[in-house]
Amino acid sequence: MVIPDDTQAYRDYSAARPSLAIDRQTIVPLNIKTSNNIPLGLHPSMKSLQSIFATEQKATVIVNSGQLVEPIIGRNQDLANYPEFLMAHNLQQTMWQSGAENMNNKLGWAGRMVENMYLPGKLSPLVSLFGEQKWLRNAITDPLVTTSSGAGDYAGLVTSDRVEAMMRHFNAEFVNLFEDNYSSTMASRYYENAQLEEALASVGELTGFPETSLGAQLQTTAKMIKARQNSAMGHRRQVFFVGLGGFDTHNDQLNAHAALLTQVSDAMAAFYKEMKNQGVSDNVTTFTMSDFGRRIMPNATGTDHGWAGHQIIMGGAVKGGRAYGKWPDLKPGSEYDYKMAV
């Protein structure tokens, strides 16, 4: 995704992955440099983000980020403490989302942040359009989990009589604690669904988003941001989680990765444009997270699980014009060359 546009750094990069290196002539220049003065560019499939980086300077890159228990570089790697379960997809995602070393917190860092901010509203300000996520969990508010199509209909509830009968049942008191909890939860979810449907209907359709999975998720996110002051929502702040899979590129990386990056770039660019149209771009920050990066050296037509990676952060409040972090030395045997047996 992020490629060094410096003669020596690019030479090291291309030597490390000769069969998968991106041609330097096709790199999308970003007009940003790392703290060690390495200019960076994007994969050629991500041209739609170039102006946000280079012209508006409202996007940048956090370089070489990943899970740590303690600093590793400059220390004896044999004696260092490492995060648990390195290079395991699900467990590294859990650690990223918990914001705690070695997964020792059952709640997510975004959820804990919202809990401390106290954000009342009829609907939860924590929203996932990509399934249940630990990142959004806190001790007082259940996240709202929906899809890119927004509120859906409850099968079978096609008449008011059926709805009334269901609500009488769910609002009844049950001796069995499991039945009582289930019924009250179902009643709450039905009301939430109706409120979400009302809120989304109040803003109509938004155009300009790509017809992709991520594009649809960010389109619905933009609608919920636009509807935030609707009486059915009443939000002052919101936190959203969207997602895209397919990055476990053990084979055919050149083609598969390019297609995925196009989807990411086009969806993020469309979302940023919509936030500007709504006049809220200074108040909306978008960033990427990934369980881990890929190994620099190829394995046939793909790459194996790695450790550190690079992340994008974008929004009107972002101070662009430079990258954050130091570009790693990619030469074999450097202190960044982690030799882990898998």
C-alpha positions as a Markdown table, in Angstrom:
| # | Residue | x | y | z |
|---|---|---|---|---|
| 1 | Met | 0.0 | 0.0 | 0.0 |
| 2 | Val | 2.8 | 2.5 | 1.0 |
| 3 | Ile | 6.0 | 2.4 | -1.0 |
| 4 | Pro | 9.3 | 4.3 | -0.5 |
| 5 | Asp | 9.9 | 6.8 | -3.3 |
| 6 | Asp | 13.6 | 7.3 | -2.4 |
| 7 | Thr | 16.4 | 5.8 | -4.5 |
| 8 | Gln | 18.2 | 3.7 | -1.9 |
| 9 | Ala | 15.0 | 2.8 | 0.1 |
| 10 | Tyr | 13.3 | 1.7 | -3.1 |
| 11 | Arg | 16.3 | -0.3 | -4.1 |
| 12 | Asp | 16.2 | -2.1 | -0.7 |
| 13 | Tyr | 12.4 | -2.6 | -1.1 |
| 14 | Ser | 12.6 | -4.1 | -4.6 |
| 15 | Ala | 15.6 | -6.3 | -3.7 |
| 16 | Ala | 13.6 | -7.7 | -0.8 |
| 17 | Arg | 10.6 | -8.6 | -2.9 |
| 18 | Pro | 11.7 | -8.8 | -6.5 |
| 19 | Ser | 8.6 | -10.6 | -7.9 |
| 20 | Leu | 6.1 | -8.4 | -6.0 |
| 21 | Ala | 7.7 | -5.0 | -6.0 |
| 22 | Ile | 5.6 | -2.2 | -7.5 |
| 23 | Asp | 7.3 | -0.4 | -10.4 |
| 24 | Arg | 8.7 | 2.9 | -9.1 |
| 25 | Gln | 7.4 | 4.7 | -12.2 |
| 26 | Thr | 3.8 | 3.9 | -11.2 |
| 27 | Ile | 4.0 | 5.0 | -7.6 |
| 28 | Val | 1.4 | 7.7 | -6.7 |
| 29 | Pro | 3.5 | 10.5 | -5.1 |
| 30 | Leu | 2.1 | 12.0 | -1.9 |
| 31 | Asn | 4.4 | 14.9 | -1.1 |
| 32 | Ile | 5.1 | 13.5 | 2.4 |
| 33 | Lys | 8.2 | 12.3 | 4.1 |
| 34 | Thr | 8.9 | 10.1 | 7.1 |
| 35 | Ser | 10.8 | 11.3 | 10.2 |
| 36 | Asn | 14.0 | 9.8 | 8.6 |
| 37 | Asn | 13.3 | 11.8 | 5.5 |
| 38 | Ile | 12.1 | 9.0 | 3.2 |
| 39 | Pro | 9.5 | 10.3 | 0.7 |
| 40 | Leu | 6.5 | 8.0 | 0.4 |
| 41 | Gly | 4.0 | 7.1 | -2.4 |
| 42 | Leu | 0.9 | 5.0 | -2.7 |
| 43 | His | 0.2 | 1.9 | -4.7 |
| 44 | Pro | -1.0 | 2.9 | -8.2 |
| 45 | Ser | -4.4 | 1.5 | -7.5 |
| 46 | Met | -5.0 | 4.2 | -4.9 |
| 47 | Lys | -4.8 | 7.3 | -7.1 |
| 48 | Ser | -8.2 | 8.5 | -5.9 |
| 49 | Leu | -6.7 | 9.5 | -2.6 |
| 50 | Gln | -3.7 | 11.4 | -4.0 |
| 51 | Ser | -5.2 | 14.9 | -3.9 |
| 52 | Ile | -6.3 | 14.4 | -0.3 |
| 53 | Phe | -2.7 | 13.6 | 0.7 |
| 54 | Ala | -0.7 | 15.9 | -1.6 |
| 55 | Thr | -3.0 | 18.9 | -2.3 |
| 56 | Glu | -5.3 | 19.2 | 0.6 |
| 57 | Gln | -2.9 | 17.7 | 3.1 |
| 58 | Lys | -5.8 | 16.1 | 5.0 |
| 59 | Ala | -4.5 | 12.6 | 5.0 |
| 60 | Thr | -1.2 | 11.0 | 6.0 |
| 61 | Val | 0.4 | 7.6 | 6.9 |
| 62 | Ile | 1.4 | 6.2 | 10.3 |
| 63 | Val | 4.5 | 4.2 | 9.3 |
| 64 | Asn | 5.6 | 0.8 | 10.6 |
| 65 | Ser | 2.9 | 0.3 | 13.3 |
| 66 | Gly | 2.0 | -2.9 | 15.1 |
| 67 | Gln | 1.4 | -4.6 | 18.4 |
| 68 | Leu | 4.1 | -4.1 | 21.1 |
| 69 | Val | 4.5 | -4.9 | 24.7 |
| 70 | Glu | 7.8 | -3.0 | 24.9 |
| 71 | Pro | 10.2 | -1.4 | 22.4 |
| 72 | Ile | 12.1 | -4.0 | 20.3 |
| 73 | Ile | 14.3 | -2.0 | 18.1 |
| 74 | Gly | 17.7 | -1.3 | 19.6 |
| 75 | Arg | 17.4 | -4.0 | 22.1 |
| 76 | Asn | 18.4 | -7.7 | 22.4 |
| 77 | Gln | 15.6 | -9.3 | 20.5 |
| 78 | Asp | 16.2 | -12.7 | 22.2 |
| 79 | Leu | 15.5 | -11.1 | 25.6 |
| 80 | Ala | 12.6 | -8.9 | 24.6 |
| 81 | Asn | 8.9 | -9.4 | 25.6 |
| 82 | Tyr | 6.7 | -10.0 | 22.6 |
| 83 | Pro | 2.9 | -9.7 | 22.2 |
| 84 | Glu | 1.1 | -13.0 | 22.4 |
| 85 | Phe | -0.1 | -14.8 | 19.3 |
| 86 | Leu | 1.8 | -12.8 | 16.8 |
| 87 | Met | 0.6 | -13.4 | 13.2 |
| 88 | Ala | -2.7 | -15.0 | 14.3 |
| 89 | His | -5.5 | -13.2 | 12.5 |
| 90 | Asn | -8.3 | -13.3 | 15.0 |
| 91 | Leu | -6.2 | -12.8 | 18.1 |
| 92 | Gln | -4.2 | -9.9 | 16.6 |
| 93 | Gln | -7.5 | -8.2 | 15.6 |
| 94 | Thr | -8.7 | -8.7 | 19.2 |
| 95 | Met | -5.5 | -7.1 | 20.5 |
| 96 | Trp | -5.7 | -4.1 | 18.1 |
| 97 | Gln | -9.4 | -3.5 | 19.2 |
| 98 | Ser | -8.9 | -3.9 | 22.9 |
| 99 | Gly | -6.1 | -1.3 | 23.0 |
| 100 | Ala | -4.4 | -3.3 | 25.8 |
| 101 | Glu | -1.3 | -5.4 | 25.8 |
| 102 | Asn | -1.9 | -9.1 | 25.3 |
| 103 | Met | -5.7 | -8.8 | 25.3 |
| 104 | Asn | -6.1 | -8.3 | 29.0 |
| 105 | Asn | -9.2 | -6.1 | 28.6 |
| 106 | Lys | -12.6 | -7.5 | 27.6 |
| 107 | Leu | -13.8 | -4.1 | 26.3 |
| 108 | Gly | -12.7 | -2.2 | 23.2 |
| 109 | Trp | -10.8 | 1.1 | 23.3 |
| 110 | Ala | -13.4 | 3.0 | 21.2 |
| 111 | Gly | -16.2 | 1.7 | 23.5 |
| 112 | Arg | -14.3 | 2.7 | 26.6 |
| 113 | Met | -13.7 | 6.2 | 25.1 |
| 114 | Val | -17.4 | 6.7 | 24.4 |
| 115 | Glu | -18.3 | 5.4 | 27.9 |
| 116 | Asn | -16.1 | 8.1 | 29.5 |
| 117 | Met | -17.5 | 10.8 | 27.2 |
| 118 | Tyr | -21.1 | 10.0 | 28.2 |
| 119 | Leu | -23.0 | 10.4 | 24.9 |
| 120 | Pro | -26.7 | 10.0 | 25.5 |
| 121 | Gly | -29.1 | 9.3 | 22.6 |
| 122 | Lys | -32.0 | 7.1 | 21.5 |
| 123 | Leu | -29.6 | 4.8 | 19.6 |
| 124 | Ser | -26.2 | 3.7 | 20.5 |
| 125 | Pro | -23.5 | 6.1 | 19.2 |
| 126 | Leu | -21.3 | 3.0 | 18.7 |
| 127 | Val | -22.2 | 1.5 | 15.3 |
| 128 | Ser | -20.7 | -1.5 | 13.3 |
| 129 | Leu | -21.6 | -2.2 | 9.7 |
| 130 | Phe | -19.2 | -5.2 | 9.7 |
| 131 | Gly | -20.6 | -7.5 | 12.4 |
| 132 | Glu | -20.0 | -7.6 | 16.2 |
| 133 | Gln | -16.6 | -6.0 | 17.0 |
| 134 | Lys | -14.7 | -5.9 | 20.3 |
| 135 | Trp | -13.5 | -2.4 | 19.4 |
| 136 | Leu | -17.0 | -1.0 | 20.2 |
| 137 | Arg | -17.7 | -2.8 | 23.5 |
| 138 | Asn | -18.1 | -0.9 | 26.7 |
| 139 | Ala | -19.7 | -1.5 | 30.1 |
| 140 | Ile | -22.9 | 0.5 | 29.7 |
| 141 | Thr | -23.9 | 0.7 | 26.0 |
| 142 | Asp | -24.5 | -2.1 | 23.5 |
| 143 | Pro | -23.2 | -1.3 | 20.1 |
| 144 | Leu | -25.7 | -1.0 | 17.2 |
| 145 | Val | -24.9 | -3.7 | 14.7 |
| 146 | Thr | -26.4 | -3.2 | 11.3 |
| 147 | Thr | -25.5 | -3.7 | 7.6 |
| 148 | Ser | -24.9 | -1.4 | 4.6 |
| 149 | Ser | -28.5 | -1.8 | 3.6 |
| 150 | Gly | -29.5 | -0.1 | 6.9 |
| 151 | Ala | -32.6 | -1.1 | 8.9 |
| 152 | Gly | -34.3 | -4.3 | 7.8 |
| 153 | Asp | -37.8 | -5.7 | 8.2 |
| 154 | Tyr | -38.7 | -8.3 | 10.7 |
| 155 | Ala | -40.0 | -11.4 | 8.7 |
| 156 | Gly | -43.6 | -12.1 | 9.5 |
| 157 | Leu | -44.4 | -8.8 | 11.1 |
| 158 | Val | -46.4 | -7.5 | 8.2 |
| 159 | Thr | -49.5 | -6.3 | 10.1 |
| 160 | Ser | -50.0 | -4.0 | 13.1 |
| 161 | Asp | -51.9 | -6.8 | 14.9 |
| 162 | Arg | -48.8 | -9.1 | 14.6 |
| 163 | Val | -46.5 | -6.3 | 15.8 |
| 164 | Glu | -48.7 | -5.6 | 18.8 |
| 165 | Ala | -48.9 | -9.3 | 19.7 |
| 166 | Met | -45.2 | -9.6 | 19.5 |
| 167 | Met | -44.6 | -6.5 | 21.7 |
| 168 | Arg | -47.1 | -7.7 | 24.3 |
| 169 | His | -45.2 | -11.0 | 24.5 |
| 170 | Phe | -41.8 | -9.4 | 24.7 |
| 171 | Asn | -42.9 | -6.8 | 27.3 |
| 172 | Ala | -44.3 | -9.5 | 29.6 |
| 173 | Glu | -42.4 | -10.6 | 32.7 |
| 174 | Phe | -40.9 | -14.0 | 32.8 |
| 175 | Val | -39.9 | -16.1 | 35.8 |
| 176 | Asn | -37.0 | -17.6 | 33.9 |
| 177 | Leu | -34.2 | -15.1 | 33.8 |
| 178 | Phe | -33.0 | -16.2 | 30.4 |
| 179 | Glu | -36.5 | -15.7 | 28.9 |
| 180 | Asp | -36.9 | -12.4 | 30.6 |
| 181 | Asn | -33.5 | -11.1 | 29.3 |
| 182 | Tyr | -34.2 | -12.4 | 25.8 |
| 183 | Ser | -37.7 | -10.8 | 25.6 |
| 184 | Ser | -36.5 | -7.4 | 26.8 |
| 185 | Thr | -33.6 | -7.4 | 24.4 |
| 186 | Met | -35.8 | -8.3 | 21.5 |
| 187 | Ala | -38.2 | -5.5 | 22.3 |
| 188 | Ser | -35.3 | -3.0 | 22.5 |
| 189 | Arg | -33.9 | -4.2 | 19.2 |
| 190 | Tyr | -37.2 | -3.8 | 17.5 |
| 191 | Tyr | -37.6 | -0.3 | 18.7 |
| 192 | Glu | -34.0 | 0.5 | 17.7 |
| 193 | Asn | -34.6 | -0.9 | 14.2 |
| 194 | Ala | -37.7 | 1.4 | 13.8 |
| 195 | Gln | -35.7 | 4.4 | 15.0 |
| 196 | Leu | -32.8 | 3.7 | 12.6 |
| 197 | Glu | -35.3 | 3.2 | 9.7 |
| 198 | Glu | -36.8 | 6.6 | 10.5 |
| 199 | Ala | -33.5 | 8.3 | 10.8 |
| 200 | Leu | -32.1 | 6.9 | 7.5 |
| 201 | Ala | -35.3 | 7.7 | 5.6 |
| 202 | Ser | -35.0 | 11.4 | 6.7 |
| 203 | Val | -31.9 | 12.0 | 4.7 |
| 204 | Gly | -32.7 | 10.1 | 1.5 |
| 205 | Glu | -30.1 | 8.6 | -0.8 |
| 206 | Leu | -26.5 | 9.8 | -1.1 |
| 207 | Thr | -24.7 | 9.6 | -4.5 |
| 208 | Gly | -21.1 | 9.3 | -5.5 |
| 209 | Phe | -20.1 | 6.1 | -3.7 |
| 210 | Pro | -18.7 | 3.1 | -5.5 |
| 211 | Glu | -20.9 | 0.0 | -5.8 |
| 212 | Thr | -18.6 | -2.1 | -3.7 |
| 213 | Ser | -18.9 | -3.7 | -0.2 |
| 214 | Leu | -16.8 | -1.0 | 1.4 |
| 215 | Gly | -18.4 | 1.7 | -0.6 |
| 216 | Ala | -21.9 | 0.7 | 0.5 |
| 217 | Gln | -20.8 | 0.5 | 4.2 |
| 218 | Leu | -19.3 | 4.0 | 4.1 |
| 219 | Gln | -22.4 | 5.3 | 2.2 |
| 220 | Thr | -24.6 | 4.1 | 5.0 |
| 221 | Thr | -22.2 | 5.6 | 7.6 |
| 222 | Ala | -22.4 | 8.9 | 5.8 |
| 223 | Lys | -26.2 | 8.7 | 6.0 |
| 224 | Met | -26.1 | 8.1 | 9.7 |
| 225 | Ile | -23.8 | 11.0 | 10.2 |
| 226 | Lys | -26.1 | 13.2 | 8.2 |
| 227 | Ala | -29.1 | 12.0 | 10.3 |
| 228 | Arg | -27.3 | 12.4 | 13.6 |
| 229 | Gln | -29.4 | 15.3 | 14.8 |
| 230 | Asn | -32.6 | 13.6 | 13.8 |
| 231 | Ser | -35.0 | 13.1 | 16.7 |
| 232 | Ala | -34.8 | 9.3 | 16.2 |
| 233 | Met | -31.0 | 9.4 | 16.9 |
| 234 | Gly | -30.1 | 12.5 | 18.8 |
| 235 | His | -26.3 | 12.0 | 18.6 |
| 236 | Arg | -23.6 | 14.5 | 19.3 |
| 237 | Arg | -20.8 | 12.1 | 18.6 |
| 238 | Gln | -20.7 | 8.8 | 16.7 |
| 239 | Val | -18.1 | 6.0 | 16.2 |
| 240 | Phe | -18.4 | 3.7 | 13.2 |
| 241 | Phe | -16.7 | 0.4 | 12.3 |
| 242 | Val | -16.6 | -0.8 | 8.7 |
| 243 | Gly | -14.5 | -3.6 | 7.2 |
| 244 | Leu | -13.2 | -5.4 | 4.2 |
| 245 | Gly | -11.6 | -8.9 | 4.1 |
| 246 | Gly | -9.5 | -10.6 | 1.5 |
| 247 | Phe | -6.1 | -9.3 | 2.5 |
| 248 | Asp | -4.6 | -12.7 | 3.4 |
| 249 | Thr | -2.7 | -12.8 | 0.1 |
| 250 | His | -0.8 | -16.0 | 0.3 |
| 251 | Asn | -1.1 | -16.2 | -3.5 |
| 252 | Asp | -1.8 | -14.0 | -6.5 |
| 253 | Gln | -1.0 | -11.0 | -4.4 |
| 254 | Leu | -0.2 | -8.6 | -7.3 |
| 255 | Asn | -3.8 | -8.9 | -8.7 |
| 256 | Ala | -5.8 | -9.5 | -5.6 |
| 257 | His | -4.1 | -6.7 | -3.6 |
| 258 | Ala | -4.5 | -4.2 | -6.3 |
| 259 | Ala | -8.2 | -4.8 | -6.5 |
| 260 | Leu | -8.6 | -4.5 | -2.8 |
| 261 | Leu | -6.7 | -1.3 | -2.6 |
| 262 | Thr | -8.8 | 0.2 | -5.4 |
| 263 | Gln | -11.9 | -0.6 | -3.3 |
| 264 | Val | -10.3 | 1.0 | -0.2 |
| 265 | Ser | -9.1 | 4.1 | -2.0 |
| 266 | Asp | -12.3 | 4.8 | -4.0 |
| 267 | Ala | -14.6 | 4.3 | -1.0 |
| 268 | Met | -12.5 | 6.5 | 1.3 |
| 269 | Ala | -12.2 | 9.2 | -1.3 |
| 270 | Ala | -16.0 | 9.2 | -1.8 |
| 271 | Phe | -16.6 | 9.3 | 2.0 |
| 272 | Tyr | -14.2 | 12.2 | 2.5 |
| 273 | Lys | -16.0 | 14.1 | -0.3 |
| 274 | Glu | -19.4 | 13.5 | 1.2 |
| 275 | Met | -18.1 | 14.7 | 4.6 |
| 276 | Lys | -17.0 | 17.9 | 2.9 |
| 277 | Asn | -20.3 | 18.3 | 1.2 |
| 278 | Gln | -22.0 | 17.9 | 4.6 |
| 279 | Gly | -19.7 | 20.5 | 6.1 |
| 280 | Val | -18.4 | 18.2 | 8.8 |
| 281 | Ser | -15.1 | 17.0 | 7.4 |
| 282 | Asp | -13.2 | 18.8 | 10.3 |
| 283 | Asn | -15.2 | 16.7 | 12.8 |
| 284 | Val | -14.8 | 13.3 | 11.1 |
| 285 | Thr | -11.6 | 11.3 | 11.2 |
| 286 | Thr | -11.2 | 8.0 | 9.3 |
| 287 | Phe | -8.4 | 5.6 | 9.8 |
| 288 | Thr | -7.4 | 2.1 | 8.9 |
| 289 | Met | -6.6 | -0.8 | 11.1 |
| 290 | Ser | -5.3 | -4.3 | 10.2 |
| 291 | Asp | -4.4 | -7.3 | 12.2 |
| 292 | Phe | -0.8 | -7.3 | 10.9 |
| 293 | Gly | 1.3 | -6.5 | 7.8 |
| 294 | Arg | 2.8 | -9.0 | 5.4 |
| 295 | Arg | 6.3 | -10.3 | 5.3 |
| 296 | Ile | 8.5 | -8.3 | 3.0 |
| 297 | Met | 9.9 | -11.3 | 1.2 |
| 298 | Pro | 7.5 | -13.1 | -1.2 |
| 299 | Asn | 6.5 | -16.8 | -0.9 |
| 300 | Ala | 5.8 | -17.8 | -4.5 |
| 301 | Thr | 3.0 | -15.5 | -5.8 |
| 302 | Gly | 2.1 | -14.2 | -2.3 |
| 303 | Thr | 3.4 | -13.3 | 1.1 |
| 304 | Asp | 3.2 | -14.9 | 4.6 |
| 305 | His | 1.9 | -13.3 | 7.8 |
| 306 | Gly | 4.1 | -10.4 | 9.0 |
| 307 | Trp | 4.1 | -8.0 | 11.9 |
| 308 | Ala | 4.3 | -4.2 | 11.4 |
| 309 | Gly | 2.3 | -2.4 | 8.7 |
| 310 | His | 1.3 | 1.1 | 7.6 |
| 311 | Gln | -2.0 | 2.8 | 8.3 |
| 312 | Ile | -3.8 | 5.7 | 6.7 |
| 313 | Ile | -5.5 | 8.5 | 8.7 |
| 314 | Met | -7.7 | 11.0 | 6.9 |
| 315 | Gly | -10.0 | 13.9 | 7.8 |
| 316 | Gly | -10.2 | 17.7 | 8.0 |
| 317 | Ala | -8.5 | 17.7 | 11.4 |
| 318 | Val | -5.5 | 15.7 | 10.2 |
| 319 | Lys | -2.2 | 17.5 | 10.0 |
| 320 | Gly | -0.9 | 16.2 | 6.8 |
| 321 | Gly | 2.2 | 17.2 | 4.7 |
| 322 | Arg | 4.3 | 14.6 | 6.5 |
| 323 | Ala | 4.2 | 11.0 | 7.5 |
| 324 | Tyr | 4.4 | 9.9 | 11.2 |
| 325 | Gly | 7.1 | 7.4 | 12.1 |
| 326 | Lys | 10.4 | 6.1 | 10.7 |
| 327 | Trp | 10.7 | 4.1 | 7.5 |
| 328 | Pro | 12.3 | 0.7 | 8.4 |
| 329 | Asp | 15.5 | -0.6 | 7.0 |
| 330 | Leu | 14.4 | -3.4 | 4.7 |
| 331 | Lys | 17.8 | -4.9 | 4.1 |
| 332 | Pro | 18.3 | -8.5 | 5.3 |
| 333 | Gly | 19.8 | -8.7 | 8.8 |
| 334 | Ser | 18.8 | -5.2 | 9.8 |
| 335 | Glu | 17.4 | -4.6 | 13.3 |
| 336 | Tyr | 13.9 | -4.5 | 11.7 |
| 337 | Asp | 14.4 | -7.9 | 10.2 |
| 338 | Tyr | 12.5 | -10.1 | 12.7 |
| 339 | Lys | 13.3 | -13.8 | 12.4 |
| 340 | Met | 10.2 | -15.6 | 13.7 |
| 341 | Ala | 9.8 | -19.3 | 13.2 |
| 342 | Val | 6.2 | -20.3 | 12.2 |
